[in-house]
Amino acid sequence: MVDGVGGIIVETEAYHPEDAASHAFIGQTPRNRAMFAGPGHVYVYRSYGIHWCFNFVCADASAVLVRAIEPTAGLAEMAERRGLADPRKLCSGPGKLAQALGISDRHDGLRLDSTPFRFTPSTDPLPVVIGPRIGISKAAELPWRFGVAGSAFLSRNFPT
């Protein structure tokens, strides 16, 4: 959650610094410096100059892009930020998710375990589907996209 607004993460994509699609692939720059800050930091970047994308930094400048959540808290605030009310469309894509959660560059480099974030790992195992990443042109074939099987809140269905 971000300032009490959030939900259950239902879709992610992984990026490793040796992966040509990773922003860390070219080494540290002012834009991607949060990726090199160590595990537990947040990496936020602007995609196509239009919307923000929200990532969790992992070991060795790897990152996990949060692609979609199932909204469970702060739905009215999300709907106001997004200008729509359908819960399935509030956070079903990285740009939509960031807008709904109020994520921007002011969050880049912050620690995930401190304000305004509250991250609680699930205690219930969920069935996961795996597939190729989407929305990228390099290394898109890697099976590094993960989603909760059967979720109605995914950004896009997984191939069968």
DSSP file (Angstrom, degrees, kcal/mol; ACC not computed):
  #  RESIDUE AA STRUCTURE BP1 BP2  ACC     N-H-->O    O-->H-N    N-H-->O    O-->H-N    TCO  KAPPA ALPHA  PHI   PSI    X-CA   Y-CA   Z-CA
    1    1 A M              0   0    0      0, 0.0   117,-2.1     0, 0.0     2,-0.5   0.000 360.0 360.0 360.0 153.6    0.0    0.0    0.0
    2    2 A V  B >   -AB   5 117A   0      3,-2.9     3,-1.5   115,-0.2   115,-0.2  -0.966 360.0 -23.8-125.5 112.1    1.0    3.6   -0.5
    3    3 A D  T 3  S-     0   0    0    113,-3.1   114,-0.1    -2,-0.5    -1,-0.1   0.883 129.0 -48.8  50.7  42.5   -0.5    6.0    2.0
    4    4 A G  T 3  S+     0   0    0    112,-0.4     2,-0.5     1,-0.2    -1,-0.3   0.492 117.9 110.2  81.3   4.2   -3.3    3.5    2.7
    5    5 A V  B <   +A    2   0A   0     -3,-1.5    -3,-2.9    96,-0.2     2,-0.3  -0.947  48.2  75.0-113.1 128.9   -4.2    2.9   -0.9
    6    6 A G  E     -C   73   0B   0     67,-2.2    66,-2.6    -2,-0.5    67,-2.2  -0.974  43.5-154.5 170.4-155.0   -3.4   -0.4   -2.5
    7    7 A G  E     -C   71   0B   0     -2,-0.3     2,-0.5    64,-0.3    -2,-0.0  -0.938  46.5 -33.2 176.6-157.2   -4.2   -4.0   -2.9
    8    8 A I  E     -C   70   0B   0     62,-2.1    62,-3.0    -2,-0.3     2,-0.4  -0.798  55.3-122.6 -95.7 125.8   -2.9   -7.5   -3.7
    9    9 A I  E     +C   69   0B   0     -2,-0.5    60,-0.3    60,-0.2     3,-0.1  -0.550  38.1 167.3 -67.8 123.7   -0.1   -7.7   -6.3
   10   10 A V  E     +     0   0B   0     58,-2.1   138,-2.4    -2,-0.4     2,-0.3   0.480  59.4  32.3-117.7  -7.8   -1.4  -10.0   -9.1
   11   11 A E  E     +CD  68 147B   0     57,-1.5    56,-1.8   136,-0.2    57,-1.6  -0.963  59.6 161.9-155.3 135.1    1.1   -9.4  -11.8
   12   12 A T  E     -CD  66 146B   0    134,-2.6   134,-2.6    -2,-0.3     2,-0.3  -0.913  21.6-147.4-141.4 167.1    4.9   -8.7  -12.0
   13   13 A E  E     -CD  65 145B   0     52,-1.7    52,-2.6    -2,-0.3     2,-0.3  -0.994  18.1-137.4-136.7 141.7    7.8   -8.8  -14.4
   14   14 A A  E     -C   64   0B   0    130,-2.5     2,-0.4    -2,-0.3    50,-0.2  -0.753  14.9-170.4-102.1 146.2   11.4   -9.4  -13.5
   15   15 A Y  E     -C   63   0B   0     48,-2.5    48,-2.6    -2,-0.3    -2,-0.0  -0.995   2.2-166.2-137.4 128.5   14.5   -7.6  -14.8
   16   16 A H    >   -     0   0    0     -2,-0.4     3,-2.4    46,-0.2     6,-0.4  -0.863  31.9-119.1-112.4 146.5   18.1   -8.6  -14.2
   17   17 A P  T 3  S+     0   0    0      0, 0.0    10,-0.1     0, 0.0    -1,-0.1   0.706 115.2  55.4 -62.3 -18.7   21.1   -6.3  -15.0
   18   18 A E  T 3  S+     0   0    0      3,-0.0     2,-0.5     2,-0.0    44,-0.0   0.418  88.4  97.7 -89.6   2.2   22.5   -8.7  -17.6
   19   19 A D  S X  S-     0   0    0     -3,-2.4     3,-2.2     1,-0.1     6,-0.3  -0.803  75.9-138.7 -92.2 124.6   19.1   -8.6  -19.4
   20   20 A A  T 3  S+     0   0    0     -2,-0.5    -1,-0.1     1,-0.3   119,-0.1   0.704 102.4  57.3 -59.9 -20.7   19.1   -6.2  -22.3
   21   21 A A  T 3  S+     0   0    0     -5,-0.1    -1,-0.3   118,-0.1     2,-0.2   0.592  86.1 100.7 -85.5 -10.4   15.6   -5.0  -21.4
   22   22 A S  S X  S-     0   0    0     -3,-2.2     3,-1.3    -6,-0.4     4,-0.3  -0.519  73.3-137.9 -76.8 139.6   16.7   -4.0  -17.9
   23   23 A H  T 3  S+     0   0    0      1,-0.2     3,-0.5    -2,-0.2    -1,-0.1   0.701 106.2  60.1 -66.2 -18.2   17.4   -0.3  -17.2
   24   24 A A  T >  S+     0   0    0     37,-0.2     3,-1.8     1,-0.2    -1,-0.2   0.575  79.0  90.3 -83.2 -10.3   20.5   -1.5  -15.2
   25   25 A F  T <  S+     0   0    0     -3,-1.3    -1,-0.2    -6,-0.3    -2,-0.1   0.831  88.4  45.8 -56.7 -36.3   22.0   -3.2  -18.3
   26   26 A I  T 3  S-     0   0    0     -3,-0.5    -1,-0.3     1,-0.3    -2,-0.1   0.436 119.4-107.9 -88.5   0.4   23.9    0.0  -19.4
   27   27 A G    <   -     0   0    0     -3,-1.8    -1,-0.3   -10,-0.1     2,-0.2  -0.367  60.1 -26.3  96.0 178.5   25.2    0.6  -15.9
   28   28 A Q        +     0   0    0     -2,-0.1     5,-0.1    -3,-0.1    -4,-0.1  -0.441  63.0 165.0 -73.1 135.4   24.3    3.3  -13.3
   29   29 A T     >  -     0   0    0     -2,-0.2     4,-0.8     1,-0.0     3,-0.1  -0.864  53.8 -97.6-135.4 169.0   22.9    6.6  -14.6
   30   30 A P  T  4 S+     0   0    0      0, 0.0     3,-0.5     0, 0.0     4,-0.2   0.876 123.7  53.0 -57.5 -35.2   21.0    9.4  -12.9
   31   31 A R  T  4 S+     0   0    0      1,-0.2     3,-0.3     2,-0.1    -3,-0.1   0.901 119.1  30.9 -67.2 -41.4   17.7    7.9  -14.1
   32   32 A N  T >> S+     0   0    0      1,-0.2     3,-2.2    -5,-0.1     4,-0.5   0.246  78.8 117.0-105.2  13.2   18.3    4.4  -12.7
   33   33 A R  G ><  +     0   0    0     -4,-0.8     3,-1.3    -3,-0.5    -1,-0.2   0.781  69.9  65.1 -56.9 -28.7   20.4    5.1   -9.6
   34   34 A A  G >4 S+     0   0    0     -3,-0.3     3,-1.4     1,-0.3    -1,-0.3   0.808  92.2  63.6 -63.1 -28.0   17.7    3.6   -7.3
   35   35 A M  G <4 S+     0   0    0     -3,-2.2     3,-0.3     1,-0.3    26,-0.3   0.748 104.8  46.6 -66.4 -22.0   18.3    0.2   -9.0
   36   36 A F  G << S+     0   0    0     -3,-1.3    -1,-0.3    -4,-0.5    -2,-0.2   0.300  88.2  88.4-101.5   7.2   21.8    0.3   -7.5
   37   37 A A  S <  S-     0   0    0     -3,-1.4    -1,-0.2     1,-0.2    -2,-0.1   0.562  98.6-105.0 -83.3  -8.8   20.8    1.4   -4.0
   38   38 A G    >   -     0   0    0     -3,-0.3     3,-1.1    -4,-0.2    -1,-0.2  -0.197  52.2 -36.4 105.3 162.3   20.3   -2.2   -2.8
   39   39 A P  T 3  S+     0   0    0      0, 0.0    19,-0.2     0, 0.0     3,-0.1  -0.168 117.6  37.1 -56.2 146.0   17.4   -4.5   -2.1
   40   40 A G  T 3  S+     0   0    0     17,-2.3    72,-4.0     1,-0.4    73,-0.4   0.450  87.7 117.0  91.9   1.3   14.2   -3.0   -0.6
   41   41 A H  B <   -I  111   0C   0     -3,-1.1    16,-3.0    70,-0.3     2,-0.5  -0.571  62.8-120.8 -94.8 165.6   14.3    0.3   -2.5
   42   42 A V  E     -E   56   0B   0     68,-2.3    67,-3.4    65,-0.2     2,-0.5  -0.899  17.5-160.0-106.9 133.6   11.7    1.6   -4.9
   43   43 A Y  E     +E   55   0B   0     12,-2.0    12,-1.9    -2,-0.5     2,-0.4  -0.966  13.3 179.7-113.8 118.2   12.6    2.4   -8.5
   44   44 A V  E     +E   54   0B   0     -2,-0.5     2,-0.3    10,-0.2    10,-0.2  -0.972   5.6 168.2-120.6 130.9   10.2    4.7  -10.3
   45   45 A Y  E     -E   53   0B   0      8,-1.5     8,-2.3    -2,-0.4     2,-0.5  -0.953  36.5-110.0-138.8 159.6   10.7    5.8  -13.8
   46   46 A R  E     -E   52   0B   0     -2,-0.3     2,-0.5     6,-0.2     6,-0.2  -0.783  30.3-147.6 -91.4 128.8    8.6    7.6  -16.5
   47   47 A S  E >> S-E   51   0B   0      4,-3.7     3,-2.6    -2,-0.5     4,-1.5  -0.855  75.7 -15.7-101.7 128.2    7.6    5.3  -19.4
   48   48 A Y  T 34 S-     0   0    0     -2,-0.5    -1,-0.2     1,-0.3    -2,-0.0   0.712 114.6 -76.4  53.8  22.6    7.3    6.9  -22.9
   49   49 A G  T 34 S+     0   0    0      2,-0.2    -1,-0.3    -3,-0.2     3,-0.1   0.630 125.5  81.9  68.5  12.5    7.3   10.3  -21.2
   50   50 A I  T <4 S+     0   0    0     -3,-2.6     2,-0.3     1,-0.3    -2,-0.2   0.809  86.9  18.8-115.2 -56.2    3.7    9.6  -20.2
   51   51 A H  E  <  -E   47   0B   0     -4,-1.5    -4,-3.7    53,-0.0    -1,-0.3  -0.857  68.3-112.4-128.9 158.7    3.2    7.5  -17.0
   52   52 A W  E     -E   46   0B   0     -2,-0.3    46,-0.4    43,-0.3     2,-0.4  -0.550  22.4-151.6 -85.5 150.2    5.2    6.3  -14.0
   53   53 A C  E     -E   45   0B   0     -8,-2.3    -8,-1.5    -2,-0.2     2,-0.5  -0.981   8.3-144.2-124.6 140.1    6.2    2.7  -13.4
   54   54 A F  E     +E   44   0B   0     12,-0.4    12,-2.7    -2,-0.4     2,-0.3  -0.903  22.5 174.7-113.0 121.5    6.7    1.2  -10.0
   55   55 A N  E     -EF  43  65B   0    -12,-1.9   -12,-2.0    -2,-0.5     2,-0.5  -0.924  27.9-136.3-127.8 149.6    9.5   -1.3   -9.3
   56   56 A F  E     -EF  42  64B   0      8,-2.4     8,-2.4    -2,-0.3     2,-0.3  -0.922  28.6-132.0 -99.1 128.8   10.9   -3.1   -6.2
   57   57 A V  E     - F   0  63B   0    -16,-3.0   -17,-2.3    -2,-0.5     6,-0.3  -0.655  28.3-176.4 -83.3 136.5   14.7   -3.2   -6.3
   58   58 A C    >   -     0   0    0      4,-3.0     3,-0.7    -2,-0.3     4,-0.3  -0.448  39.7 -46.4-116.1-169.4   16.2   -6.6   -5.6
   59   59 A A  G >  S+     0   0    0      1,-0.2     3,-1.5     2,-0.2    -1,-0.2  -0.236 117.9  12.0 -62.2 148.3   19.8   -7.9   -5.2
   60   60 A D  G 3  S-     0   0    0      1,-0.3    -1,-0.2    -3,-0.1     3,-0.1   0.820 132.2 -57.6  57.3  40.1   22.5   -6.8   -7.7
   61   61 A A  G <  S+     0   0    0     -3,-0.7    -1,-0.3   -26,-0.3   -37,-0.2   0.692  97.8 141.9  65.1  21.0   20.4   -4.1   -9.4
   62   62 A S    <   -     0   0    0     -3,-1.5    -4,-3.0    -4,-0.3     2,-0.3  -0.529  30.5-166.4 -81.4 160.1   17.6   -6.5  -10.4
   63   63 A A  E     -CF  15  57B   0    -48,-2.6   -48,-2.5    -6,-0.3     2,-0.5  -0.988  21.0-141.6-148.0 157.0   14.1   -5.2  -10.2
   64   64 A V  E     -CF  14  56B   0     -8,-2.4    -8,-2.4    -2,-0.3     2,-0.4  -0.976  18.7-145.8-121.4 116.2   10.5   -6.4  -10.2
   65   65 A L  E     -CF  13  55B   0    -52,-2.6   -52,-1.7    -2,-0.5     2,-0.9  -0.681  13.2-137.1 -78.7 127.2    8.0   -4.2  -12.1
   66   66 A V  E     +C   12   0B   0    -12,-2.7   -12,-0.4    -2,-0.4   -54,-0.2  -0.792  28.8 174.6 -86.1 109.7    4.6   -4.3  -10.4
   67   67 A R  E     -     0   0B   0    -56,-1.8    26,-0.7    -2,-0.9     2,-0.3   0.802  57.4  -0.8 -89.4 -32.6    2.3   -4.6  -13.4
   68   68 A A  E     -CG  11  92B   0    -57,-1.6   -58,-2.1    24,-0.2   -57,-1.5  -0.994  53.2-167.2-159.4 148.9   -1.1   -5.0  -11.8
   69   69 A I  E     -C    9   0B   0     22,-1.2    22,-0.3    -2,-0.3   -60,-0.2  -0.952  29.0-121.8-131.8 157.0   -2.8   -5.2   -8.4
   70   70 A E  E     -C    8   0B   0    -62,-3.0   -62,-2.1    -2,-0.3     2,-0.1  -0.897  42.0-125.9 -92.1 110.6   -6.3   -6.2   -7.3
   71   71 A P  E     +C    7   0B   0      0, 0.0   -64,-0.3     0, 0.0     3,-0.1  -0.358  47.2 152.8 -65.5 132.7   -7.5   -3.0   -5.5
   72   72 A T  E     +     0   0B   0    -66,-2.6     2,-0.4     1,-0.3   -65,-0.2   0.491  59.1  43.4-132.7 -14.3   -8.6   -3.6   -1.9
   73   73 A A  E    S+C    6   0B   0    -67,-2.2   -67,-2.2     1,-0.1    -1,-0.3  -0.998 111.5  12.6-140.9 134.5   -8.0   -0.4   -0.1
   74   74 A G     >  +     0   0    0     -2,-0.4     4,-2.5   -69,-0.2     5,-0.2   0.824  66.6 157.1  76.2  31.8   -8.7    3.2   -1.1
   75   75 A L  H  > S+     0   0    0      1,-0.2     4,-2.9     2,-0.2     5,-0.2   0.867  71.1  53.4 -59.7 -38.4  -10.9    2.4   -4.1
   76   76 A A  H  > S+     0   0    0      2,-0.2     4,-2.1     1,-0.2    -1,-0.2   0.910 110.7  47.1 -63.5 -41.2  -12.6    5.8   -4.0
   77   77 A E  H  > S+     0   0    0      2,-0.2     4,-2.3     1,-0.2    -2,-0.2   0.902 113.0  48.9 -67.0 -40.7   -9.3    7.6   -4.1
   78   78 A M  H  X S+     0   0    0     -4,-2.5     4,-2.4     2,-0.2     5,-0.2   0.929 110.5  51.0 -62.1 -44.9   -8.0    5.4   -6.9
   79   79 A A  H  X>S+     0   0    0     -4,-2.9     4,-2.0     1,-0.2     5,-1.3   0.884 110.3  49.5 -61.9 -39.1  -11.2    6.0   -8.9
   80   80 A E  H  <5S+     0   0    0     -4,-2.1    -1,-0.2     2,-0.2    -2,-0.2   0.927 112.3  47.2 -65.5 -44.4  -10.8    9.7   -8.5
   81   81 A R  H  <5S+     0   0    0     -4,-2.3    -2,-0.2     1,-0.2    -1,-0.2   0.863 120.5  38.3 -64.6 -35.7   -7.2    9.6   -9.6
   82   82 A R  H  <5S-     0   0    0     -4,-2.4    -1,-0.2     2,-0.2    -2,-0.2   0.658 102.7-128.4 -91.3 -18.2   -8.0    7.5  -12.6
   83   83 A G  T  <5S+     0   0    0     -4,-2.0     2,-0.3     1,-0.3    -3,-0.2   0.802  77.7  82.6  73.9  28.4  -11.3    9.1  -13.5
   84   84 A L      < -     0   0    0     -5,-1.3    -1,-0.3    -6,-0.2    -2,-0.2  -0.973  62.7-148.5-156.0 164.5  -13.2    5.8  -13.6
   85   85 A A        +     0   0    0     -2,-0.3    -6,-0.1    -3,-0.1     5,-0.1   0.630  57.4 113.3-115.5 -16.8  -14.9    3.4  -11.2
   86   86 A D    >>  -     0   0    0      1,-0.2     3,-1.9    -7,-0.1     4,-0.7  -0.442  55.3-151.7 -63.6 111.4  -14.5   -0.1  -12.6
   87   87 A P  H >> S+     0   0    0      0, 0.0     3,-0.6     0, 0.0     4,-0.6   0.804  92.8  61.3 -55.6 -30.8  -12.1   -1.9  -10.0
   88   88 A R  H 34 S+     0   0    0      1,-0.2    -2,-0.1     2,-0.1     4,-0.1   0.717 109.1  41.9 -69.7 -19.6  -10.8   -4.2  -12.8
   89   89 A K  H <4 S+     0   0    0     -3,-1.9    -1,-0.2     1,-0.1     3,-0.2   0.459  93.2  83.3-105.6  -2.7   -9.5   -1.2  -14.8
   90   90 A L  H << S+     0   0    0     -4,-0.7    10,-0.3    -3,-0.6    -2,-0.1   0.908 112.4   7.4 -67.7 -42.1   -8.1    0.8  -11.9
   91   91 A C  S  < S+     0   0    0     -4,-0.6   -22,-1.2   -22,-0.3     2,-1.1  -0.026  85.5 125.9-134.2  29.5   -4.7   -0.9  -11.6
   92   92 A S  B    S+G   68   0B   0     -3,-0.2   -24,-0.2   -24,-0.2    62,-0.1  -0.376  75.2  26.6 -94.7  56.7   -4.5   -3.3  -14.6
   93   93 A G  S  > S-     0   0    0     -2,-1.1     4,-2.9   -26,-0.7     5,-0.2  -0.704  90.7 -97.6 160.3 152.6   -1.2   -2.1  -16.1
   94   94 A P  H  > S+     0   0    0      0, 0.0     4,-2.1     0, 0.0   -40,-0.2   0.871 120.9  44.1 -61.1 -39.9    1.9   -0.4  -14.7
   95   95 A G  H  > S+     0   0    0      2,-0.2     4,-2.2     1,-0.2   -43,-0.3   0.910 115.7  47.5 -70.5 -41.4    0.9    3.1  -15.7
   96   96 A K  H  > S+     0   0    0      2,-0.2     4,-2.8     1,-0.2     5,-0.2   0.917 112.0  51.4 -62.1 -44.4   -2.6    2.7  -14.4
   97   97 A L  H  X S+     0   0    0     -4,-2.9     4,-2.4   -30,-0.3     6,-0.2   0.930 110.1  47.8 -59.9 -48.1   -1.4    1.2  -11.2
   98   98 A A  H  X>S+     0   0    0     -4,-2.1     5,-2.7   -46,-0.4     4,-0.9   0.907 113.5  48.0 -62.6 -41.6    1.1    4.1  -10.5
   99   99 A Q  H ><5S+     0   0    0     -4,-2.2     3,-0.7   -47,-0.2    -2,-0.2   0.937 112.4  48.7 -63.8 -45.9   -1.6    6.7  -11.3
  100  100 A A  H 3<5S+     0   0    0     -4,-2.8    -2,-0.2   -10,-0.3    -1,-0.2   0.866 115.4  44.2 -62.2 -37.6   -4.1    4.9   -9.0
  101  101 A L  H 3<5S-     0   0    0     -4,-2.4    -1,-0.2    -5,-0.2    -2,-0.2   0.560 112.3-117.8 -84.8  -8.2   -1.6    4.6   -6.1
  102  102 A G  T <<5 +     0   0    0     -4,-0.9     2,-0.3    -3,-0.7    -3,-0.2   0.779  54.8 165.5  76.2  26.5   -0.3    8.2   -6.6
  103  103 A I      < +     0   0    0     -5,-2.7     2,-0.3    -6,-0.2    -1,-0.2  -0.563   3.3 147.6 -77.7 136.9    3.2    7.0   -7.4
  104  104 A S    >   -     0   0    0     -2,-0.3     3,-2.1   -53,-0.1     4,-0.4  -0.861  64.8 -71.2-151.1-172.6    5.5    9.5   -9.0
  105  105 A D  G >  S+     0   0    0      1,-0.3     3,-0.9    -2,-0.3   -61,-0.1   0.698 119.0  74.6 -62.8 -18.3    9.2   10.4   -9.1
  106  106 A R  G 3  S+     0   0    0      1,-0.2    -1,-0.3     3,-0.0    -3,-0.1   0.699  95.5  52.1 -67.3 -16.2    9.0   11.6   -5.5
  107  107 A H  G X  S+     0   0    0     -3,-2.1     3,-2.0     2,-0.1   -65,-0.2   0.607  80.9 117.7 -91.5 -14.7    8.9    7.9   -4.5
  108  108 A D  T <  S+     0   0    0     -3,-0.9   -65,-0.2    -4,-0.4     3,-0.1  -0.316  83.4  10.3 -59.5 128.5   12.0    7.0   -6.5
  109  109 A G  T 3  S+     0   0    0    -67,-3.4    -1,-0.3     1,-0.3   -66,-0.1   0.296  93.8 133.0  87.6  -9.0   14.8    5.7   -4.2
  110  110 A L    <   -     0   0    0     -3,-2.0   -68,-2.3   -68,-0.2     2,-0.3  -0.293  63.5-102.2 -69.6 160.4   12.6    5.4   -1.1
  111  111 A R  B >   -I   41   0C   0    -70,-0.2     3,-1.2     4,-0.2     6,-0.3  -0.667  17.5-140.0 -84.4 138.7   12.8    2.3    1.0
  112  112 A L  T 3  S+     0   0    0    -72,-4.0     7,-0.2    -2,-0.3   -71,-0.1   0.731  99.7  59.6 -68.1 -23.5    9.9   -0.1    0.6
  113  113 A D  T 3  S+     0   0    0    -73,-0.4     2,-0.3     5,-0.1    -1,-0.3   0.175 101.5  62.6 -95.2  18.9    9.8   -0.8    4.4
  114  114 A S  S X  S-     0   0    0     -3,-1.2     3,-2.2     1,-0.0    -4,-0.0  -0.889  90.0 -27.7-137.3 170.1    9.1    2.8    5.4
  115  115 A T  T 3  S+     0   0    0      1,-0.3    -4,-0.2    -2,-0.3    -2,-0.1  -0.258 118.8  24.6 -56.2 135.7    6.5    5.5    5.0
  116  116 A P  T 3  S+     0   0    0      0, 0.0  -113,-3.1     0, 0.0  -112,-0.4  -0.944 114.4  73.9 -95.7  10.7    4.5    5.9    2.7
  117  117 A F  B <   -B    2   0A   0     -3,-2.2     2,-0.3    -6,-0.3  -115,-0.2  -0.569  47.1-177.7 -91.5 148.0    4.7    2.2    1.9
  118  118 A R        -     0   0    0   -117,-2.1     2,-0.5    -2,-0.2    -5,-0.1  -0.897   9.4-178.2-139.6 112.6    3.3   -0.8    3.7
  119  119 A F        -     0   0    0     -2,-0.3    -2,-0.0    -7,-0.2  -117,-0.0  -0.951   3.0-178.1-116.3 122.0    4.1   -4.1    2.2
  120  120 A T        -     0   0    0     -2,-0.5     3,-0.1     0, 0.0    -2,-0.0  -0.959  23.6-132.7-122.3 112.6    2.7   -7.3    3.8
  121  121 A P        -     0   0    0      0, 0.0     2,-0.1     0, 0.0    -2,-0.0  -0.311  31.5-104.7 -61.4 145.7    3.6  -10.6    2.2
  122  122 A S        -     0   0    0      1,-0.1     4,-0.1     2,-0.1  -114,-0.0  -0.406  20.0-160.2 -69.1 144.6    0.7  -13.0    1.6
  123  123 A T  S    S+     0   0    0     -2,-0.1    -1,-0.1    -3,-0.1     0, 0.0   0.537  75.2  76.1 -98.2 -11.5    0.3  -15.9    4.0
  124  124 A D  S    S-     0   0    0      0, 0.0     2,-0.2     0, 0.0    -2,-0.1  -0.879  83.8-126.6-103.3 125.6   -1.8  -17.8    1.5
  125  125 A P        -     0   0    0      0, 0.0    -2,-0.1     0, 0.0     0, 0.0  -0.486  27.1-158.8 -67.8 137.9   -0.1  -19.5   -1.5
  126  126 A L        -     0   0    0     -2,-0.2     2,-0.3    -4,-0.1    -4,-0.0  -0.910  24.5-104.3-117.6 146.1   -1.7  -18.4   -4.8
  127  127 A P        -     0   0    0      0, 0.0    22,-3.0     0, 0.0     2,-0.4  -0.526  41.9-153.9 -70.6 131.7   -1.6  -20.3   -8.1
  128  128 A V  E     -H  148   0B   0     -2,-0.3     2,-0.3    20,-0.3    20,-0.2  -0.862  11.1-158.3-113.1 140.3    0.9  -18.6  -10.4
  129  129 A V  E     -H  147   0B   0     18,-2.9    18,-2.4    -2,-0.4     2,-0.4  -0.877  12.2-154.3-110.5 150.7    1.1  -18.5  -14.2
  130  130 A I  E     +H  146   0B   0     -2,-0.3    16,-0.2    16,-0.2    14,-0.1  -0.959  24.2 143.1-128.0 141.0    4.3  -17.7  -16.0
  131  131 A G  E     -H  145   0B   0     14,-2.3    14,-2.3    -2,-0.4     2,-0.1  -0.940  49.7 -59.6-160.0-178.3    4.8  -16.2  -19.4
  132  132 A P        -     0   0    0      0, 0.0     9,-0.2     0, 0.0     8,-0.1  -0.359  59.4-101.1 -70.6 152.7    6.9  -13.9  -21.6
  133  133 A R        -     0   0    0      9,-1.2     2,-0.3     7,-0.7     3,-0.2  -0.293  38.6-145.8 -69.0 159.3    7.2  -10.2  -20.7
  134  134 A I        +     0   0    0      1,-0.1     3,-0.1     7,-0.0    -1,-0.0  -0.882  66.3  34.3-128.1 158.4    5.1   -7.7  -22.6
  135  135 A G  S    S+     0   0    0     -2,-0.3     2,-0.3     1,-0.3    -1,-0.1   0.643  94.1  98.4  77.5  15.0    5.5   -4.2  -23.8
  136  136 A I        -     0   0    0     -3,-0.2    -1,-0.3     1,-0.1     4,-0.1  -0.906  58.4-153.6-130.3 160.3    9.2   -4.4  -24.4
  137  137 A S  S    S+     0   0    0     -2,-0.3     2,-0.4    -3,-0.1     3,-0.2   0.636  76.4  67.9-106.9 -18.5   11.3   -5.0  -27.6
  138  138 A K  S    S-     0   0    0      1,-0.2  -117,-0.1     2,-0.1    -1,-0.1  -0.875 117.0 -11.0-107.4 135.5   14.4   -6.6  -26.1
  139  139 A A  S >  S+     0   0    0     -2,-0.4     3,-1.2     1,-0.1    -6,-0.3   0.784  80.1 148.6  52.6  32.8   14.5  -10.0  -24.4
  140  140 A A  T 3   +     0   0    0      1,-0.2    -7,-0.7    -3,-0.2     4,-0.2   0.730  60.2  68.5 -67.5 -21.5   10.7  -10.1  -24.5
  141  141 A E  T 3  S+     0   0    0     -9,-0.2    -1,-0.2     2,-0.1    -2,-0.1   0.669  71.4 110.8 -74.8 -15.7   10.8  -13.9  -24.9
  142  142 A L  S <  S-     0   0    0     -3,-1.2     2,-2.2     1,-0.1    -9,-1.2  -0.368  75.6-127.5 -62.0 134.9   12.1  -14.5  -21.4
  143  143 A P  S    S+     0   0    0      0, 0.0    -1,-0.1     0, 0.0    -2,-0.1  -0.358  70.3 123.6 -81.5  61.2    9.5  -16.2  -19.2
  144  144 A W        +     0   0    0     -2,-2.2  -130,-2.5    -4,-0.2     2,-0.5   0.051  37.4 100.6-114.0  23.8    9.8  -13.5  -16.5
  145  145 A R  E     -DH  13 131B   0    -14,-2.3   -14,-2.3  -132,-0.2     2,-0.4  -0.943  52.1-171.8-107.3 131.8    6.2  -12.3  -16.3
  146  146 A F  E     +DH  12 130B   0   -134,-2.6  -134,-2.6    -2,-0.5     2,-0.3  -0.965   7.9 169.5-128.8 139.0    4.3  -13.8  -13.3
  147  147 A G  E     -DH  11 129B   0    -18,-2.4   -18,-2.9    -2,-0.4     2,-0.6  -0.973  41.6 -98.6-145.7 160.4    0.6  -13.5  -12.5
  148  148 A V  E >   - H   0 128B   0   -138,-2.4     3,-2.0    -2,-0.3   -20,-0.3  -0.708  53.1-111.9 -78.4 120.3   -2.0  -14.9  -10.2
  149  149 A A  T 3  S+     0   0    0    -22,-3.0    -1,-0.1    -2,-0.6   -21,-0.0  -0.271  95.8   7.2 -57.0 131.2   -3.8  -17.6  -12.2
  150  150 A G  T 3  S+     0   0    0      1,-0.2    -1,-0.3     2,-0.0     2,-0.1   0.463  86.7 154.0  79.2   1.5   -7.4  -16.6  -13.0
  151  151 A S    X   -     0   0    0     -3,-2.0     3,-0.6     1,-0.1    -1,-0.2  -0.411  38.9-153.3 -66.6 136.6   -7.2  -13.1  -11.7
  152  152 A A  T 3  S+     0   0    0      1,-0.2    -1,-0.1    -2,-0.1   -60,-0.0   0.374  89.2  67.4 -84.7   3.2   -9.6  -10.6  -13.3
  153  153 A F  T 3   +     0   0    0    -85,-0.1   -84,-0.2     3,-0.0    -1,-0.2   0.278  69.0 123.5-111.1   9.3   -7.2   -7.8  -12.5
  154  154 A L    <   -     0   0    0     -3,-0.6     3,-0.1     1,-0.1   -62,-0.1  -0.268  66.3-127.8 -67.7 156.7   -4.2   -8.7  -14.8
  155  155 A S  S    S-     0   0    0      1,-0.3     2,-0.3   -64,-0.1    -1,-0.1   0.840  92.0  -6.2 -72.7 -32.5   -3.0   -6.2  -17.4
  156  156 A R  S    S-     0   0    0    -22,-0.0    -1,-0.3   -63,-0.0    -3,-0.0  -0.969  84.8 -96.3-158.3 147.8   -3.3   -8.8  -20.1
  157  157 A N        -     0   0    0     -2,-0.3     3,-0.1    -3,-0.1    -5,-0.0  -0.276  40.4-115.1 -65.3 154.8   -4.1  -12.5  -20.1
  158  158 A F        -     0   0    0      1,-0.1    -1,-0.1   -27,-0.0   -27,-0.1  -0.623  36.2 -97.2 -86.2 148.5   -1.3  -15.0  -20.2
  159  159 A P              0   0    0      0, 0.0   -29,-0.1     0, 0.0    -1,-0.1  -0.364 360.0 360.0 -62.7 147.1   -0.8  -17.3  -23.2
  160  160 A T              0   0    0     -3,-0.1    -2,-0.0    -2,-0.0    -3,-0.0   0.442 360.0 360.0 -90.0 360.0   -2.4  -20.7  -22.8
